């Protein structure tokens, strides 16, 4: 996902193109890590001094609902980043110090799906999330 794609998705979904939204998306484009709503507010405070936390969070929720951003929870706080541009199913390694992420190409659910279909025959899995947390080579 990039800013242009995100703005098109907003427009196609009936939402206005605003400077604040574009600036928020630019922030995610510049950052290759998960960032919190508080960090977004701090980064935008100089240009938009009256911007409220509610406005930030409302837009982050909108971006998430429209599959522009993806979320995770780190240290008890919801964090956001641009949705990966890859179409194939994957998971992430996340550095707890700098927030960098890396793709995990294999899925631990592949083996479990067959087992869970037998064990939980009345349950249909519609999605899952798998993340590994640690420290990247630069932060070790």
N, C-alpha and C positions, 0 to 999 in steps of 0.2 A: 504494500500500500504506500502511496505517496500523497502529497498535498493535492495534486491535481485530481487524482482518482477519488480522494476523499471529498473534495468540493463537488465533484460531479455526482457522487452518491448522495450527498446532502440535497443537492438541487433536485435530483430525480425522486427523492423521498418527500419533496415539498417544503424543504427548509431553506431559509434565506442565507445568502452568502454575506457574512458580516466580517469586518476586520478582526474582531476579537476571535471568532472561530478560526479564521485563517491563521492568525498569530499563534493560537493554541496548537494548531496542526503543524505549523512551522517548528515549534518547540519540539514536538515529537519526532519530526523529520531530522532535526539536528541531534537528538539524543538517541543513542542505540541501546538504551536500557529502559527498564521499568521506572517510571517516576510517579510520585504521589501528587494528589490534588494540591497539597500545601506547596510543593515545589513549583507547580504550574502557577499558582497564585503569586508566589515570590518572584518568579521570572517575568510575569506580566505586570507587576505592580508599578514599575516605573512608567510604562506607556499608558496604563489604565489604572490610575491611582484609586478610583472609587469602585473597582471591580470587587464583587463579593465572592466569598467562598461558595455560596449557594449557586451563583451563576457558573462558576468553574465546574462544580460537581454536576450540575444539571447538564452541561455540555459534555462532560466526560461520560456521563450515563447515556446520553444520546449517541455519542460516537461509538460506544460499546454496543448499544442496541442495533446500530446500523452496520456492525462488523467492520468498523474503521479501526477501532482499538481493541486490544485484548487485555485482560486483567489477570492479576495474581495477587496474593496476599503475602507480604513480607513484614515480619516483625509486628504483626497485628494490624497492619495498615494496607488498605487496598492501593495497588499501583497499576499503572497503565503504560502501554507502549503500542506503536503501530502494529496492526495485524501483520503477520508474516506474509510475504508475497508468494511464497511457495504454495503450490496446490496440493502437494502430497502430505499425507498425515505424518506428523512428527511431534516431538516433545522438546523440552529445553533443559539445559544446564544453566543455573543462574548463580553468578558470583554475589555473595552476600556483602562484599566490601564495595565494589565499584558498580555492581548491577549489570555488568555485561552478560549477555546470553549467548548460548551456542546451541545448535540443533542436535538432537539425538535422533539418529536416523532409524533406529529400531524401536518397536513398540512393545512394552512388556505385556500389554493386554492381548496380543495375538495368541499366545499360548493359553491364557486364562479364558478366552471367549468360548472355546470348545468345552473346557471344564465347567464353566459357569452355565452353559446351555444345558448340560446334563444335570448339574446340581440345583440350578434355579430355573427349571423349565417354565415356570409361570412369570418370569421376569425378563423383559426385553431391554437390553443395554442400548441407550440412544446416544451416549457420549461418555467421554472420560477425559481426565487431565492428569498428566504425570510430569512432575518437575523434580530435578535434583539440585540441591543447594550446596554450596561450598565456596571455595576461593579459587579464582583463576590463577594462572601462572604468574602474572604480574603482581597479584595481591598476596601471594603466599609468603 
